[in-house]
Amino acid sequence: MRPTAAELRASYGRTVPDLLGPGVRLLVVGINPGLWSGTAAAHFARPGNRFFPALHAAGLTDHPIDASAGLSDADRKHLLDRGIGITNLHPFATARADELTAAQLRDGVGRLERIVREHRPRVVAVAGITAYRTAFRQPRAASGPQPGRFAGAELWVVPNPSGLNAHETVASLAAAFAEVAAAAGIEPLPEE
């Protein structure tokens, strides 16, 4: 069910709970929740977002996940059982990521570091090169693995799966997520 304009406006500033648990090997880091995600209380919930279709195309989930009305308990469990966690650099919902200031993104690195130290994933994958460059003060960074480690984890940058990132496709995103999952020790599921 599509949220109303009033419901979307009311979700401005809401947080979406992190998807974390024991055994997280790959921690995907979004920029911040959009208003649809704030309404649904689920990461990457907007129907045009290609995150969940890319995970499925990469063989990381055994079924397509639709988070547009929220994640089901079964889908949360499936992702965590697969070793996949999700958080954001900035926890509060906005209409667009470009509403965030550089300081807000940079503040998110400290929050992220605490999460990584606590949950100890093998790989942290930041979704979005522009946000990564700003938050981590790496203006020349390129997508892919980053030099050094972050709080003990490998640090990668993957493309932003938002529908606004028009030059990426589900297939190109799936390839990026398959690569970071492999680095985290998560094998693709067998095709049915």
Secondary structure, 3 states (H helix, E strand, C coil): CCCCHHHHHHCCCCECCCECCCCCCEEEEECCCEHHHHHHCCCCCCCCCCHHHHHHHCCCCCCCCCCCCCCCHHHHHHHHHCCEEEEECCCECECCHHHCCHHHHHHHHHHHHHHHHHHCCCEEEEECHHHHHHHCCCCCCCCEEEEEEECCEEEEEECCCCCCCCCCCHHHHHHHHHHHHHHCCCCCCCCC
